[in-house]
Amino acid sequence: MTGYLEIQSSGFQSMIQDKGRWGFQEFGVPICGSAVPHWMELGNSLVGNNADAAGIEFRVLGPAIKAVDAPVKLAICGDVTAEVMSKSETGTHSRKISSWRSFTLNPDDELKIGNLENSVVGFLAISGGVQVEPVMGSVSTYVRSEIGGLSGHILKAGDKIPVSQEGIKLSEAADRVQPSPPTPQTEPIRVVLGPQDEYFDPEMIEIFFSQEFTVSKASDRMGARLEGPVLTHKEDKGSGIISDGVVPGAIQVPGNGQPIVLLNDGQTVGGYPKIATVISTDLYRIANALPGTVLRFQSVSAKEACLIARNAQDVLERMKKSIVAASANGFVNIKALYETNLIDGVVDMAKPDHFPGSLTDEDA
Amino acid sequence: MEYRVLILGDRAITFEFGAVISKRISHHVLGVHAQLKESIAQGHVNGIIESVPTFRSLTVHYNPLVLLPDEVEALVAPYIKEGDAVSGLCTQWSFPVCYSGEFAPDIEDVAQRTGLSIEDVIKIHQTDVYDAFMLGFLPGFAFLGLVDERLHLPRRAEPRTAVPRGSVAIADQLTAIYPTVSPGGWNLIGTTPIELFDIAQKDAALLKAGDRVCFRAVSESEYRKIQTAIAAGDYSYQNECQVKEVA
């Protein structure tokens, strides 16, 4: 049996993403990859995949997708309404689909995903991943150079995504649910100062950390533009540097003083001073921030940021372990939930490094 | 060699070797990069993912779940000491460029602003062999230099929204080829039919940092001929390159 998923409508912007294309930045190839990597891992866990299997990342409005000739197990990550339309002898039936819960899309069933709430990005995990040829070790779509995904393009109606034998086999498994999905975070975005903070007077650094910035509409997978107080460069330094390496999360300040946070599709090098760098754990929050979202920044050291990343990975592993079989009525199996050692929350107050109020100045 | 350590969040550290664009500093950066890359390939530096050479620094990307910043610094430091032992060979390319008509939209403007004749602009641009200092901006986009002082011009005041693929451009002390259509602000003085980024090739990016590039003028008809041959898969890139000793 072979089958595929056929895109009926692409929503606002849907594309294939995985963990990203690593090892080619020296040739100017951006990392790309899912803007919500921990959601991707949870979704893959729900459908029985390896953590880094590719799926469909969608923005703002989700796609409509039909299963053709074979069943597949899917899971939606993100706060969004969705329904599956099934045809039978008695007509077309619709059933509501919850996020953070796997379900089987049978042949000729059509999944319709609606508008995201509380986030810009959502992720659709697909059992067996996406069967397309990797480019430089990844199937992540990079539209600007037309590589990865399906011919490097945003998905469009009529596109066919082959389903693997493994994916079909996984569709037979029981549905599973993540009982405590990730919740929106409102704490300040944590950043590591620099590497070009010397381009700004201490008063400007103080403004950067004490004032609010608003996410602009002019944001995409390459970068998020922020609007707020103008961050003036030191007169003798100016707003240009000899181009050097960057990472997703680097906060560039061009001549107009309005910061740009580089995201996964951002360039590999840049010529603007970088006042600070968003830590890897908090970067998805920038990618996911709706236009108009108000942000504040908080300083941590690079070492603290690494420890925060490790703690976040531990929390993610615990969340994956807390995934349980969904009961037939679609609700969480409470007994199974209590039997798993579920620990909710992102900070461990017992460890000073993990509690924002206890940050030390070491390495700052 | 003296260097500064610049912290890029929890995923990268930049090792900076100087304050200017120079062949000497670039040579050192590329030496450290080559050796670190070899060690990564052999699995000797667990937790270091890749390194990216730029004009005067090397950015080392690492996995924060495996390494802490101090550990990255300690791992990279020995490579910096050995950095000058770079291979004595480099690849030198000779790319055909059509410098006329629609292929060179800014060449008259460049001639006017530099006070040179169009013929001189073409001649000067072709005279030098350029170093590929680094890649970036776009996949396969190499920053080539240094350009003769007589051709130094700033970027255009109004950047184009779509610079055509293959455009040969100059800005300040650098020259480059746009591998794909892209927004861009450099001055366009010619076009090459050569594919600078092609995922059908074993190495998608034709150029790598440390390569050398020179340009040779071709007529519009020769440009078309090469373009047709490339499209048909009948063009050997070996014609354009030779391996040279690094001076």
Boltz contact constraints between the chains, C-beta under 6 A:
constraints:
  - contact:
      token1: [A, 22]
      token2: [B, 49]
      max_distance: 6.0
  - contact:
      token1: [A, 23]
      token2: [B, 50]
      max_distance: 6.0
  - contact:
      token1: [A, 25]
      token2: [B, 50]
      max_distance: 6.0
  - contact:
      token1: [A, 25]
      token2: [B, 52]
      max_distance: 6.0
  - contact:
      token1: [A, 26]
      token2: [B, 52]
      max_distance: 6.0
  - contact:
      token1: [A, 27]
      token2: [B, 135]
      max_distance: 6.0
  - contact:
      token1: [A, 27]
      token2: [B, 205]
      max_distance: 6.0
  - contact:
      token1: [A, 28]
      token2: [B, 135]
      max_distance: 6.0
  - contact:
      token1: [A, 28]
      token2: [B, 136]
      max_distance: 6.0
  - contact:
      token1: [A, 28]
      token2: [B, 138]
      max_distance: 6.0
  - contact:
      token1: [A, 28]
      token2: [B, 139]
      max_distance: 6.0
  - contact:
      token1: [A, 28]
      token2: [B, 141]
      max_distance: 6.0
  - contact:
      token1: [A, 29]
      token2: [B, 139]
      max_distance: 6.0
  - contact:
      token1: [A, 135]
      token2: [B, 199]
      max_distance: 6.0
  - contact:
      token1: [A, 145]
      token2: [B, 139]
      max_distance: 6.0
  - contact:
      token1: [A, 145]
      token2: [B, 180]
      max_distance: 6.0
  - contact:
      token1: [A, 147]
      token2: [B, 199]
      max_distance: 6.0
  - contact:
      token1: [A, 192]
      token2: [B, 7]
      max_distance: 6.0
  - contact:
      token1: [A, 192]
      token2: [B, 9]
      max_distance: 6.0
  - contact:
      token1: [A, 194]
      token2: [B, 7]
      max_distance: 6.0
  - contact:
      token1: [A, 195]
      token2: [B, 6]
      max_distance: 6.0
  - contact:
      token1: [A, 195]
      token2: [B, 7]
      max_distance: 6.0
  - contact:
      token1: [A, 195]
      token2: [B, 8]
      max_distance: 6.0
  - contact:
      token1: [A, 242]
      token2: [B, 21]
      max_distance: 6.0
  - contact:
      token1: [A, 242]
      token2: [B, 55]
      max_distance: 6.0
  - contact:
      token1: [A, 242]
      token2: [B, 56]
      max_distance: 6.0
  - contact:
      token1: [A, 243]
      token2: [B, 54]
      max_distance: 6.0
  - contact:
      token1: [A, 244]
      token2: [B, 14]
      max_distance: 6.0
  - contact:
      token1: [A, 244]
      token2: [B, 54]
      max_distance: 6.0
  - contact:
      token1: [A, 244]
      token2: [B, 57]
      max_distance: 6.0
  - contact:
      token1: [A, 245]
      token2: [B, 14]
      max_distance: 6.0
  - contact:
      token1: [A, 245]
      token2: [B, 52]
      max_distance: 6.0
  - contact:
      token1: [A, 245]
      token2: [B, 54]
      max_distance: 6.0
  - contact:
      token1: [A, 245]
      token2: [B, 59]
      max_distance: 6.0
  - contact:
      token1: [A, 247]
      token2: [B, 8]
      max_distance: 6.0
  - contact:
      token1: [A, 247]
      token2: [B, 9]
      max_distance: 6.0
  - contact:
      token1: [A, 247]
      token2: [B, 11]
      max_distance: 6.0
  - contact:
      token1: [A, 247]
      token2: [B, 12]
      max_distance: 6.0
  - contact:
      token1: [A, 249]
      token2: [B, 9]
      max_distance: 6.0
  - contact:
      token1: [A, 267]
      token2: [B, 137]
      max_distance: 6.0
  - contact:
      token1: [A, 268]
      token2: [B, 136]
      max_distance: 6.0
  - contact:
      token1: [A, 269]
      token2: [B, 54]
      max_distance: 6.0
  - contact:
      token1: [A, 269]
      token2: [B, 136]
      max_distance: 6.0
  - contact:
      token1: [A, 277]
      token2: [B, 8]
      max_distance: 6.0
  - contact:
      token1: [A, 277]
      token2: [B, 9]
      max_distance: 6.0
  - contact:
      token1: [A, 279]
      token2: [B, 9]
      max_distance: 6.0
  - contact:
      token1: [A, 279]
      token2: [B, 10]
      max_distance: 6.0
  - contact:
      token1: [A, 280]
      token2: [B, 10]
      max_distance: 6.0
  - contact:
      token1: [A, 280]
      token2: [B, 11]
      max_distance: 6.0
  - contact:
      token1: [A, 302]
      token2: [B, 7]
      max_distance: 6.0
  - contact:
      token1: [A, 302]
      token2: [B, 10]
      max_distance: 6.0
  - contact:
      token1: [A, 302]
      token2: [B, 69]
      max_distance: 6.0
  - contact:
      token1: [A, 303]
      token2: [B, 68]
      max_distance: 6.0
  - contact:
      token1: [A, 303]
      token2: [B, 69]
      max_distance: 6.0
  - contact:
      token1: [A, 305]
      token2: [B, 10]
      max_distance: 6.0
  - contact:
      token1: [A, 306]
      token2: [B, 10]
      max_distance: 6.0
  - contact:
      token1: [A, 306]
      token2: [B, 64]
      max_distance: 6.0
  - contact:
      token1: [A, 306]
      token2: [B, 68]
      max_distance: 6.0
  - contact:
      token1: [A, 309]
      token2: [B, 10]
      max_distance: 6.0
  - contact:
      token1: [A, 309]
      token2: [B, 64]
      max_distance: 6.0
  - contact:
      token1: [A, 310]
      token2: [B, 65]
      max_distance: 6.0
  - contact:
      token1: [A, 313]
      token2: [B, 65]
      max_distance: 6.0
